[in-house]
Amino acid sequence: MIKITGLSKSFGELEVLKDISLDVEKGKVIVVIGPSGSGKTTMLRCLNLLETPSGGSIAISNKSIDFTQKVSKKEVTEFRKLTGMVFQGYNLFPHKTALQNVMEGPVIVKKEDKEKARKKAEQLLAKVGLADKLDFYPYQLSGGQQQRVGIARALAMEPEVMLFDEPTSALDPELVGEVLKVMKDLAREGMTMIVVTHEMKFAREVADEILFMDGGYIVEKATPEEFFSNPKEDRTKRFLQLLQ
Amino acid sequence: MFLNNIFTDPEQLQRYTDIATSSLLPLLKGAFLYSLPLAIVSFIIGLVLAVLTALARLSSVKIFQIIARVYVSIIRGTPLLVQLFIIFYGLPNISTEHLTIDPVPAAIIGFSLNVGAYASEIVRASISSISKGQWEAGYSIGMTYGQNLKRIILPQAARVSLPPLSNTFISLIKDTSLAALILVTEMFRKAQEIASTNYEFLLLYSEVALLYWLICFPLSIVQQRLEDRFSRHLLK
């Protein structure tokens, strides 16, 4: 479903991703953890081409891009339709209501019929528990509510993979739960998800596989049980120590 | 002596009042037939130029950047009056047949180019002020650069640009007085013409100044209303 091969990314002199290769099966939930600067967010952003990798290739579903060649804008836009992203800072469109935020993609990008898009958007917002907040602007919503709108907005484009970039890191602790619940429901429904997070409990409960990244490499990859009880690499052990 | 006359000589006061009232209509005609239309048309064209220039400056294509920078540098580095003179008096030197432009079109060209350059800096700053996350959110749902700009970025940038652009428009209304020097019969030129017949310079120029102020003052109220309307979606 997702095949990353030899991915690398440098920002000028700084090599942030060194040689990333990863296979993700459909329906799996991959949680990526690691210290700051490890490249985990960069890797995620390479998957929807918000960053352009310096080398390697990415294949999602039936589309693939080889970064040793020049990549056209059209290729990029088409590739992005396969993924949906949820941002740490929510990034909702402040001049649009919750409903309009969710409808924007289907109507403008997919050119769907407005009424159909509206109905689907209402369903999605109900799914994330915001049926009564359709006409509210982002400034009228709490952080947790905004993030749930963000999830609905990404889901509206019917992506093959959902990418989560530290979705709860900017939330007050009491609001984290409502967002994690939506993510758990999504996982249970079989969505392929790649989640960068510090929420270890979530990782233990929901992840099929945990990736530990450090210094631009994937250092260790294991199931949650294996990962937390029997980490193999020293760096992994040291990082887990810090979390105690 | 002027002020002395008003307060001590009723005949003089009457004369001043007569001049003021009889000049009012010609001045207002100058304002509504020339000054205001000139300002409005030039502002609209200038705004289009400004957005294009701002986008060129922000683009990754080097040649667009260079053209934009040169354009803005030339306009900002030379006096508006000189620009108007070059267009109206100077171009015919190159070709009297093809490059002689009438006063009003010449004024529109001059003011549009001028507004375009100054306003492009305002537009560029407004667009840049919108956080990168907004662009990324648009891209992440599959938008192109054009869709992102039109649906997400420009609507938000418009709000930010409102105060400085209102400033630009109000300045432009006053700058239209310079068109008098390239023979456009707008309000200030009318004042000059009338004053040259009766020599009451202080009276006429004060009257026209008052009229400019009376035109500009409501505009700042309009600006406030527009700002309120554009910020409806924000926490106040």
Interface residues (C-beta under 8 A of the other chain):
Chain A: N48 L49 L50 K73 T77 R80 K81 T83 G84 M85 F87 G89 N91 L92 F93 P94 H95 K96 E104 G105 I108 V109 K110 Y137 P138 Y139 R153 A154 A156 M157
Chain B: G133 Q134 E136 A137 Y139 S140 I141 G142 M143 T144 Y145 Q147 R151 I152 P155 Q156 R159 H233 L234 L235
